[in-house]
Amino acid sequence: MSTKVSDGFQIVQDLIKLRWVPEILASIEAGNNRYSQMLDSIEYISHTELNRKLSILLDREVIDKTIDGRNTYYSLLPFGEDLVHVFHHLEELGERYF
């Protein structure tokens, strides 16, 4: 494998194995674009974990953060949309074979 492909695979693998990342991305995809909406839509996630994971996702350019006055909104960037697609596919594989 070339270094570039290997690096890309490692980045995706690191994100996939992080707890709460699939749930956060699915929540944003479902239209929960504000922090409080995400927190309410993801059972058992703490404020600390949501903040931690949002920071990682912003840093890795998976999501975008927009501040409009007093409101903050999160949205999926193209990389995030592709990851959600991968997560959906993994769910389908699990349903099909297990």
SULCORTA-V90597 format. One record per residue. N is the residue number from 1. RES is the residue in one small letter. PSI is psi in whole degrees, -180 to 180 (* if undefined). OMEGA is omega in whole degrees, -180 to 180 (999 if undefined). D_LAST is the distance of its C-alpha to the last C-alpha in whole Angstrom. Layout:
# SULCORTA-V90597
<<N RES PSI OMEGA D_LAST> <N RES PSI OMEGA D_LAST>>
This chain:
# SULCORTA-V90597
<<1 m 142 177 30> <2 s 160 -179 33> <3 t -44 -178 34> <4 k -47 178 33> <5 v -44 -180 30> <6 s -43 179 29> <7 d -43 179 30> <8 g -43 178 28> <9 f -41 -179 25> <10 q -41 179 26> <11 i -47 180 27> <12 v -45 180 23> <13 q -43 179 22> <14 d -39 180 24> <15 l -40 -178 23> <16 i -37 -176 19> <17 k -9 179 19> <18 l 129 177 22> <19 r 140 175 21> <20 w -16 -178 22> <21 v -49 179 22> <22 p -40 -179 19> <23 e -41 180 20> <24 i -47 -179 24> <25 l -40 177 24> <26 a -37 178 22> <27 s -45 178 24> <28 i -43 179 27> <29 e -35 -180 25> <30 a -2 177 26> <31 g 4 177 29> <32 n 83 -172 30> <33 n -6 180 32> <34 r 153 -177 34> <35 y -50 -177 34> <36 s -35 178 34> <37 q -42 178 32> <38 m -46 -179 29> <39 l -42 179 30> <40 d -31 -174 29> <41 s -14 -178 26> <42 i 104 -177 24> <43 e 134 174 24> <44 y -2 178 25> <45 i 140 179 26> <46 s 163 175 30> <47 h -45 -177 33> <48 t -47 -180 33> <49 e -41 179 29> <50 l -45 178 30> <51 n -44 180 33> <52 r -48 -177 32> <53 k -38 177 29> <54 l -39 178 31> <55 s -44 179 33> <56 i -45 -178 31> <57 l -36 175 30> <58 l -44 -179 33> <59 d -36 -178 34> <60 r 6 177 32> <61 e 42 175 33> <62 v -37 178 29> <63 i 167 177 31> <64 d 152 180 35> <65 k 126 179 37> <66 t 130 178 40> <67 i 122 -179 42> <68 d 95 -176 44> <69 g -119 179 47> <70 r -2 -177 46> <71 n 142 176 42> <72 t 132 -179 39> <73 y 145 176 37> <74 y 144 177 33> <75 s 158 179 32> <76 l 134 169 29> <77 l 170 -179 31> <78 p -40 177 30> <79 f -42 178 28> <80 g -40 177 26> <81 e -41 178 26> <82 d -39 178 24> <83 l -41 178 22> <84 v -41 177 21> <85 h -44 178 20> <86 v -44 -180 18> <87 f -42 178 16> <88 h -42 180 15> <89 h -41 178 14> <90 l -39 176 11> <91 e -44 179 10> <92 e -42 177 10> <93 l -44 179 8> <94 g -42 179 5> <95 e -38 -177 6> <96 r -39 -171 6> <97 y -10 -177 4> <98 f * 999 0>>
